């Protein structure tokens, strides 16, 4: 009888211990999961904020560099238009102007530099491949016709680039590589060009007004790309 009584007490005692252990551990497990979830959420939020802050900082650096390019291009074109050397050469005919524009284009690291009348007739260019008739409906040229120097970033169609130089039209071509988040498109390449251009009013030797226009193509411009990379990655310490 004693042995039978002992056998009947063992299992209930162990069951009570397991229940007490479960009651003790269950709150700890729940709290641990809650703490882990809060920690992951806060870490994820801080990580996103850090990434957003870095992207904003990188964009600010790139924007400042681009703004400096616009400012410098405008200042250089305006300074050339008002220089004593330009005034001395402008009355010596087209060959002298062509030579001056060619030299100035190289000194200013521009891709094109030309003089055009208000109705789009080419008067002189740094390149012998520039078309004899060019667009004058750009806002910067309208401003120059009104007597105000202006600088802007404009998107050139392939034909616009070809009129400036076939080499520029070829350089603007970029193969489009499919990526997961890219906008769907049927195009296999981009042929338009992003151009920084500046225009300044000038007075020719015969007293007629014209426009001095200069600029650079940003597509595949290695100096532009490498400078932004250096600024961004050096600033971020990478």
C-alpha positions, 0 to 999 in steps of 0.5 A: 500500500505504501509503495502504491501511494508513493507511485501515485504522488510522483507524477503530480509533483513533477507536473506542478514543478513544470507548471511553476517553471512555465509560469516563471519563464513565460513572462521572461520569454514574452518580455525578451521578445518584446525587447528584441522587437523594440531593439530591432525597430529602433536600430532599423529606424536609426539605420534608415535615418543615417542612410537618408542623411548620407544621401542628402549630404551627397546630393548637397555636395553634388549640387554645390559642385554643379552650381559652381560649374554653372557660376564659373561657366557664366563668369568665363563667358561674360569675362571673355565677351567683355575682354580687351582681347576679344574687342581687339579681335572682333573687328579683324574678321572671321579667321581671327575670331575662329582662332580666338574662340579655339584658344579660349575653348581649350583654356576654359575646358569647354566643349563648344564656343561660338558666336551667333546672330539673333536669327541663328546664323553662325558667325564664328565657332571654335570648331569647323564642324559647327552647323551654319544655322543654330537654335536660338530659342533657348532661354539663355539666348533670349536673355542675351538678346535682351542684353542679359548674360545667362547660364543654364542646364539644357537638354539637347536632342541628338540633332542639336548636338550634331549641329554643334559637333558630330563628336558631341552627338556620339559622346552623348550616346549612353547604353541603357542597362536594365535594373530592377527599379528602372522605369520601363522603356523601349529604348536601348540607349539615351542619345540626348545630352545634358549641357551646361551652356552660357550666353552673353551679348556682344557687339561686333566690329560693324556695330551689330549685336550678336551672342557669344555662346559656350558650354560643356556636355556632361554626358561621359564627361570624365572630369565632371564624374571623377570630381563628384566621386572624389568630393562625395567619397572623400567627404564621407570618408569612404 
